[in-house]
């Protein structure tokens, strides 16, 4: 049966006290059996020198053994905490491995409970995020305007149903820079969006008109930026007016 770190420490301290008691006992015996002062001094010197050497060696061993055992005892726990610090919350912890040490077992059990709480929280958070995403997506899909979200390099991240019905070739799998349109009106709309993404400029009621069909569109767009202020994409809303005069 393995001993815990606390029990090992207690055993070492008991051995140290035993050595001290043994030294005291030998000193008392020497004092009681002494027949002459020179012989008594010699015996006392011998006992003291022997036990000082033994105690010195023993203390040196304890001084190095306890930190070594502490480091070895908590290596597995340190590895678990290291994995958690790197964002790995799906660690399988064998608590029986630490059953021999009550302190370690309590600590590992607390870590296991914490991981279970974190995993449940992450699952609930992911569910809530998905629900909110669905609500926003359905709300945007109900808008008559064309809504498109694109990254700074032109990749379409999202487009609503209105723009899908108008442009069958626009999906979340295409890049706006690679699209080819049949008429100049559509080309002007997405050229304006690509230019805004390229230069990181917002669009405010940009009017694009088609002199042939008398169709017009107003483009509003907002550039999305990260914490450093760099452009990462944009959200654009296109209001189409058919047969505008």
Secondary structure, 3 states (H helix, E strand, C coil): CCCCHHHHHHHHHHHHHHHHHHHHHHHHHHHHHCCCHHHHHHHHHHHHHHHHHHHHHHHHHHHHHHHHHHHHHCHHHHHHHHHHHCCCCCCCCCHHHHCCCHHHHHHHHHHHHHHHHHHHHHHHHHHHHHHHHHHHHHHHHCCCCEEEEEECCCEEEEECHHHHHHCCCCCCCCEHHHCCCCCHHHHHHHHHHHHHHHHCCCEEEEEEEECCCCEEEEEEEEEEECCCCCEEEEEEEEEEECCCC
